[in-house]
Amino acid sequence: MGAPRTNGFVERFNRTVLAEFFREAFRKKFYSSVDELQKDLDKWLGHYNHERPHRGYRNQGRRPHETFTKGKNEITKHKTKKDQKKGVKKAA
């Protein structure tokens, strides 16, 4: 298993969570339980995935949810084309 530094995507995400969530949250609020912290983290992750635009060249300004949905649609489209080609071969 590799170290986190070998995966730039994970390392960048970790840095973003630290800078945009943890440092801000701990400055503003004292958390008396992990559940309370988890609730705020879940809210932030919703914002991160669905509202916050991303500048990475792979996302091209899309939010992670949009990037994931587009990729899922591309896979479905590819599978459909592949299945259609198989159907043509069977008919021949």
N, C-alpha and C positions, 0 to 999 in steps of 0.2 A: 504494500500500500504506500503510495507516495505522500510526500509532505504537502501541506496546503500551499506552500509557495510554488509548487510545480504546476498548479492550476490557476492561471491568471484570473479566470472568471470567479472562482470561489474567493480568491484573495481580494479581489476588487469588491465583491459583495460584502465580505467581512469588514473591510475598511469603511464602506458606505454605512453599514448598520452601526458601526462604532461611532462614526462622525455625526450621522444624522439622527440616530435614535438614542443610543446609550448615553453619550456625553450630554446631550440636551436634556434627556429625561432625568438623569441623576442630578443635574443642576437645579431643576425645577421642582422635584418632588422626592420625598422620602418614601420608599416602598417598604411596607411592613410585612409583605408576603410575596412569595414567588408568583402566586396566582394573580396578584394585582399587577405585577410587572408583566406577566404573560398577556394579560388583557390589553395593556397599552402597546405591547409589542405586536400583538395580532392586529390592532387598529392601524399601527404604523405600516405593517406589511401589506394591509389592504390598500393603503394610500400608495405605497411603493409599487405595487403590482398593477393597480387599476387607474391611478390618477397622475402620478409623477412621470413626466416625460424623461426618456433616457437618451443620453448623447452618444452611446457606444456605436461604432460603425456598423455592427451587426444588427442593432435595433433600429437604426435609421430614424430616430426620434419617436419610435413607437414605444408604448408601455409594454412591460413583460407579458401581460395578459394578451395584448394584441399580437405580439410576436409569436406566442405559443399557439394562439388560435389560427393565425395565418399558416404556421408550420403544420398544424393538424389538418387544415383544409388542403394543403398541398399534398400531404401523405394520402389523404382520402382520394383526391383527384388522381394521383399516380396509381393507386391500387385499382380504381375504377377503370382506368385506361388499360392497365395490365389484365384485368379480368375480361374486358371487352376483347382484347387481342386473343386471349385463350379461347373465348367463345367462337371467334372467327376460325381459329385453327381446328376446333372440334367439329364445326359445321362443314369444313372442307373435306 
